[in-house]
């Protein structure tokens, strides 16, 4: 029997590992889709491995276009699905990327979580909310059913629902919509933006562009630029990070309400492509790692994140009281492992008979949103 190939696709990058029959890792690597030199998973397997070297394939992937490609990946039409005639097509299995990450909740210690509020222990009766800004925005939830002992893992579509517009964010929404549409700002518009459009990595860069534009500067940044400059004390980049964090908090509120279990302790786990840039910077940006461990960082991140949660009011005092109590218990945590999605795939492969999948939420029919 050959080895197992576990491969995790993001919107921009891929990471993979090869495991033997005892789930020992015998090889691992990561690269960008554009730099991989291929345009499909089939070509990637055929160029990286000898025939028979791999016998099973487990794939974690963002939602795919109808033709099996990754939308907005920056790698033109990267084809994830193996064609029917490929030798491994019959053994290939595909999971939503954040459903795969949520698998790791079953053995959450493997994620080596860092609590951004400085606490150590994870409550025993937790529901885990996974939210990850990257090329897009991924969401999922996971908890253990007390009666059956099964893990209930729910990939979510909350990120595609529309974010609430308030008086305080109306101006920013209008500018974000103008950037999205490539049109001048309409001062009379009622912009409609999804959580994904407000919380993906590019949105962090767009917030900085808006804030610098208010100061008369025509500047273009990447998300990594914003994070690095914020860590170095630039007040405009810090403001962009705070605004983006607040948007992420509102998105987390929608996720928590869509998958609400008031008898459990909520734990928000941040993943995606942007968060590792904060926690695992490249060697030339080592100062960012130091910044990520300071109280300044946790204050600048978790304070607006929690403020964002409170913006998601329902209009019912009774319901708001329930959710305020629920949100008040929320812990915000970050995996310190570099590839939490691959850890989730390993958990799934070991225990795939013990998991029950729940249909994704309907983004147009979310409770209280």
KAQUI-V434811 format. One record per residue. N is the residue number from 1. SS is DSSP state (H for helix, E for strand, L for the rest). OMEGA is omega in radians with two decimals (NA if undefined). Layout:
# KAQUI-V434811
n->N ss->SS omega->OMEGA
n->N ss->SS omega->OMEGA
This chain:
# KAQUI-V434811
n->1 ss->L omega->-3.12
n->2 ss->L omega->-3.13
n->3 ss->E omega->3.03
n->4 ss->E omega->3.01
n->5 ss->E omega->3.02
n->6 ss->E omega->-3.08
n->7 ss->E omega->-3.10
n->8 ss->E omega->3.09
n->9 ss->E omega->2.89
n->10 ss->L omega->3.09
n->11 ss->L omega->-3.06
n->12 ss->L omega->-3.01
n->13 ss->E omega->2.97
n->14 ss->E omega->2.99
n->15 ss->E omega->3.13
n->16 ss->E omega->3.00
n->17 ss->E omega->3.09
n->18 ss->E omega->-3.10
n->19 ss->E omega->3.05
n->20 ss->L omega->-3.04
n->21 ss->L omega->3.11
n->22 ss->L omega->3.13
n->23 ss->L omega->2.98
n->24 ss->L omega->-3.13
n->25 ss->E omega->-3.13
n->26 ss->E omega->3.09
n->27 ss->E omega->3.05
n->28 ss->E omega->-3.10
n->29 ss->E omega->3.06
n->30 ss->E omega->3.11
n->31 ss->E omega->3.03
n->32 ss->E omega->3.10
n->33 ss->L omega->-3.11
n->34 ss->H omega->-3.09
n->35 ss->H omega->-3.08
n->36 ss->H omega->3.12
n->37 ss->L omega->3.13
n->38 ss->L omega->-3.11
n->39 ss->L omega->3.13
n->40 ss->E omega->3.06
n->41 ss->H omega->3.14
n->42 ss->H omega->3.13
n->43 ss->H omega->3.13
n->44 ss->H omega->-3.14
n->45 ss->H omega->-3.06
n->46 ss->H omega->3.13
n->47 ss->H omega->-3.07
n->48 ss->H omega->-2.98
n->49 ss->L omega->3.05
n->50 ss->L omega->3.08
n->51 ss->L omega->3.14
n->52 ss->L omega->-3.13
n->53 ss->L omega->3.12
n->54 ss->E omega->-3.12
n->55 ss->E omega->3.14
n->56 ss->E omega->-3.14
n->57 ss->E omega->3.06
n->58 ss->E omega->-2.98
n->59 ss->E omega->2.94
n->60 ss->E omega->-3.02
n->61 ss->E omega->2.98
n->62 ss->L omega->3.08
n->63 ss->L omega->-3.06
n->64 ss->E omega->2.99
n->65 ss->L omega->-3.12
n->66 ss->L omega->-3.13
n->67 ss->L omega->3.08
n->68 ss->L omega->3.13
n->69 ss->E omega->3.13
n->70 ss->E omega->3.13
n->71 ss->L omega->3.01
n->72 ss->L omega->-3.04
n->73 ss->L omega->-3.04
n->74 ss->L omega->3.04
n->75 ss->L omega->-2.92
n->76 ss->L omega->3.00
n->77 ss->L omega->3.09
n->78 ss->L omega->-3.03
n->79 ss->E omega->-3.10
n->80 ss->L omega->-3.08
n->81 ss->L omega->3.05
n->82 ss->L omega->3.12
n->83 ss->L omega->-3.06
n->84 ss->L omega->-3.09
n->85 ss->L omega->-3.10
n->86 ss->L omega->-3.09
n->87 ss->L omega->-3.10
n->88 ss->L omega->-3.08
n->89 ss->L omega->-3.07
n->90 ss->L omega->-3.11
n->91 ss->L omega->-3.10
n->92 ss->E omega->3.10
n->93 ss->E omega->-3.03
n->94 ss->E omega->3.08
n->95 ss->E omega->2.93
n->96 ss->E omega->-3.02
n->97 ss->H omega->-3.13
n->98 ss->H omega->2.95
n->99 ss->H omega->3.08
n->100 ss->H omega->3.10
n->101 ss->H omega->-3.12
n->102 ss->H omega->3.07
n->103 ss->H omega->-3.09
n->104 ss->H omega->3.10
n->105 ss->H omega->-3.12
n->106 ss->H omega->3.06
n->107 ss->H omega->-2.91
n->108 ss->H omega->3.13
n->109 ss->H omega->-3.13
n->110 ss->H omega->3.13
n->111 ss->H omega->-3.12
n->112 ss->L omega->-3.02
n->113 ss->E omega->3.02
n->114 ss->E omega->3.11
n->115 ss->E omega->-3.09
n->116 ss->L omega->3.09
n->117 ss->L omega->3.00
n->118 ss->L omega->3.11
n->119 ss->L omega->-3.02
n->120 ss->L omega->-2.97
n->121 ss->L omega->3.06
n->122 ss->L omega->3.13
n->123 ss->L omega->-3.08
n->124 ss->L omega->-3.10
n->125 ss->L omega->-3.00
n->126 ss->E omega->2.81
n->127 ss->E omega->-3.06
n->128 ss->E omega->3.07
n->129 ss->E omega->-3.13
n->130 ss->E omega->3.12
n->131 ss->E omega->-2.99
n->132 ss->E omega->3.05
n->133 ss->E omega->3.07
n->134 ss->L omega->3.01
n->135 ss->L omega->3.01
n->136 ss->L omega->3.07
n->137 ss->E omega->3.13
n->138 ss->E omega->3.14
n->139 ss->E omega->3.07
n->140 ss->E omega->3.04
n->141 ss->E omega->3.14
n->142 ss->E omega->3.03
n->143 ss->E omega->3.13
n->144 ss->E omega->3.13
n->145 ss->L omega->-3.03
n->146 ss->L omega->-3.08
n->147 ss->L omega->-3.05
n->148 ss->L omega->-3.05
n->149 ss->L omega->-3.14
n->150 ss->L omega->2.97
n->151 ss->E omega->3.10
n->152 ss->E omega->-3.06
n->153 ss->E omega->-3.02
n->154 ss->E omega->2.93
n->155 ss->E omega->-3.01
n->156 ss->L omega->3.04
n->157 ss->L omega->-3.12
n->158 ss->H omega->-3.06
n->159 ss->H omega->-3.11
n->160 ss->H omega->3.06
n->161 ss->L omega->-3.00
n->162 ss->E omega->3.13
n->163 ss->L omega->3.12
n->164 ss->L omega->3.11
n->165 ss->L omega->3.10
n->166 ss->L omega->-3.13
n->167 ss->L omega->-3.07
n->168 ss->L omega->3.14
n->169 ss->L omega->-3.08
n->170 ss->H omega->-3.09
n->171 ss->H omega->3.13
n->172 ss->H omega->3.10
n->173 ss->H omega->-3.13
n->174 ss->H omega->3.13
n->175 ss->H omega->3.10
n->176 ss->H omega->3.11
n->177 ss->H omega->3.13
n->178 ss->H omega->3.09
n->179 ss->H omega->-3.14
n->180 ss->H omega->-3.04
n->181 ss->H omega->-3.09
n->182 ss->L omega->-3.09
n->183 ss->L omega->3.04
n->184 ss->L omega->3.12
n->185 ss->L omega->3.09
n->186 ss->L omega->-3.07
n->187 ss->L omega->-3.12
n->188 ss->L omega->-3.03
n->189 ss->L omega->2.97
n->190 ss->L omega->-2.97
n->191 ss->L omega->3.10
n->192 ss->L omega->-3.13
n->193 ss->L omega->3.08
n->194 ss->E omega->3.06
n->195 ss->H omega->3.14
n->196 ss->H omega->3.14
n->197 ss->H omega->-3.11
n->198 ss->H omega->-2.97
n->199 ss->H omega->3.13
n->200 ss->L omega->-3.10
n->201 ss->H omega->-3.14
n->202 ss->H omega->3.13
n->203 ss->H omega->3.08
n->204 ss->H omega->3.10
n->205 ss->H omega->-3.13
n->206 ss->H omega->3.06
n->207 ss->H omega->3.11
n->208 ss->H omega->3.11
n->209 ss->H omega->3.13
n->210 ss->H omega->-3.08
n->211 ss->H omega->3.09
n->212 ss->H omega->3.08
n->213 ss->H omega->3.09
n->214 ss->H omega->3.13
n->215 ss->L omega->3.09
n->216 ss->L omega->-3.14
n->217 ss->L omega->3.08
n->218 ss->L omega->-2.99
n->219 ss->L omega->3.08
n->220 ss->L omega->-3.09
n->221 ss->L omega->2.90
n->222 ss->L omega->3.10
n->223 ss->H omega->3.12
n->224 ss->H omega->3.09
n->225 ss->H omega->-3.09
n->226 ss->H omega->-3.11
n->227 ss->H omega->-3.12
n->228 ss->H omega->-3.12
n->229 ss->H omega->3.05
n->230 ss->H omega->3.13
n->231 ss->H omega->-3.14
n->232 ss->L omega->3.02
n->233 ss->L omega->3.13
n->234 ss->L omega->-3.00
n->235 ss->H omega->-3.14
n->236 ss->H omega->3.08
n->237 ss->H omega->3.08
n->238 ss->H omega->3.10
n->239 ss->H omega->3.10
n->240 ss->H omega->3.13
n->241 ss->H omega->3.14
n->242 ss->H omega->3.14
n->243 ss->H omega->3.13
n->244 ss->H omega->3.13
n->245 ss->H omega->3.12
n->246 ss->H omega->3.07
n->247 ss->H omega->3.12
n->248 ss->H omega->3.08
n->249 ss->H omega->3.10
n->250 ss->H omega->3.09
n->251 ss->H omega->3.10
n->252 ss->H omega->3.10
n->253 ss->H omega->3.12
n->254 ss->H omega->3.13
n->255 ss->H omega->-3.12
n->256 ss->H omega->3.12
n->257 ss->H omega->-3.14
n->258 ss->H omega->-3.13
n->259 ss->L omega->-2.99
n->260 ss->L omega->3.00
n->261 ss->L omega->-3.01
n->262 ss->L omega->3.14
n->263 ss->L omega->-3.08
n->264 ss->L omega->3.12
n->265 ss->E omega->-3.05
n->266 ss->E omega->3.05
n->267 ss->E omega->3.12
n->268 ss->E omega->3.13
n->269 ss->E omega->-3.11
n->270 ss->E omega->3.09
n->271 ss->E omega->3.10
n->272 ss->H omega->-3.06
n->273 ss->H omega->-3.09
n->274 ss->H omega->-3.06
n->275 ss->H omega->3.08
n->276 ss->H omega->3.08
n->277 ss->H omega->3.09
n->278 ss->H omega->-3.00
n->279 ss->H omega->-3.08
n->280 ss->L omega->-3.10
n->281 ss->L omega->3.05
n->282 ss->L omega->-3.08
n->283 ss->H omega->-3.12
n->284 ss->H omega->3.10
n->285 ss->H omega->-3.04
n->286 ss->H omega->-3.12
n->287 ss->H omega->3.12
n->288 ss->H omega->3.11
n->289 ss->H omega->3.11
n->290 ss->H omega->3.14
n->291 ss->H omega->-3.09
n->292 ss->H omega->-3.12
n->293 ss->L omega->-3.08
n->294 ss->L omega->3.10
n->295 ss->H omega->3.09
n->296 ss->H omega->-3.12
n->297 ss->H omega->-3.08
n->298 ss->H omega->3.10
n->299 ss->H omega->-3.10
n->300 ss->H omega->-3.11
n->301 ss->H omega->-2.98
n->302 ss->H omega->-3.13
n->303 ss->H omega->3.10
n->304 ss->H omega->3.10
n->305 ss->H omega->3.14
n->306 ss->H omega->3.06
n->307 ss->H omega->3.13
n->308 ss->H omega->3.12
n->309 ss->H omega->-3.06
n->310 ss->H omega->-3.13
n->311 ss->L omega->-2.99
n->312 ss->L omega->-3.10
n->313 ss->L omega->-3.07
n->314 ss->L omega->-3.06
n->315 ss->L omega->3.11
n->316 ss->L omega->-3.11
n->317 ss->H omega->-3.11
n->318 ss->H omega->-3.14
n->319 ss->H omega->3.13
n->320 ss->H omega->3.13
n->321 ss->H omega->3.11
n->322 ss->H omega->-3.09
n->323 ss->H omega->3.09
n->324 ss->H omega->3.10
n->325 ss->H omega->-3.14
n->326 ss->H omega->-3.13
n->327 ss->H omega->-3.12
n->328 ss->H omega->3.13
n->329 ss->L omega->-2.99
n->330 ss->L omega->3.02
n->331 ss->E omega->3.11
n->332 ss->E omega->-3.01
n->333 ss->E omega->-3.12
n->334 ss->E omega->3.06
n->335 ss->E omega->3.06
n->336 ss->L omega->3.02
n->337 ss->L omega->-3.06
n->338 ss->L omega->-3.06
n->339 ss->L omega->-3.12
n->340 ss->H omega->3.11
n->341 ss->H omega->3.09
n->342 ss->H omega->3.05
n->343 ss->H omega->3.09
n->344 ss->H omega->3.10
n->345 ss->H omega->3.10
n->346 ss->H omega->3.11
n->347 ss->H omega->3.14
n->348 ss->H omega->-3.10
n->349 ss->H omega->-3.13
n->350 ss->H omega->-2.94
n->351 ss->H omega->-3.00
n->352 ss->H omega->3.10
n->353 ss->H omega->-3.06
n->354 ss->H omega->-3.03
n->355 ss->E omega->3.08
n->356 ss->E omega->3.14
n->357 ss->E omega->3.10
n->358 ss->L omega->-3.12
n->359 ss->L omega->3.12
n->360 ss->L omega->3.10
n->361 ss->L omega->3.03
n->362 ss->L omega->-3.06
n->363 ss->L omega->3.14
n->364 ss->L omega->-3.10
n->365 ss->L omega->-3.10
n->366 ss->L omega->-3.13
n->367 ss->L omega->3.01
n->368 ss->L omega->-3.08
n->369 ss->L omega->NA
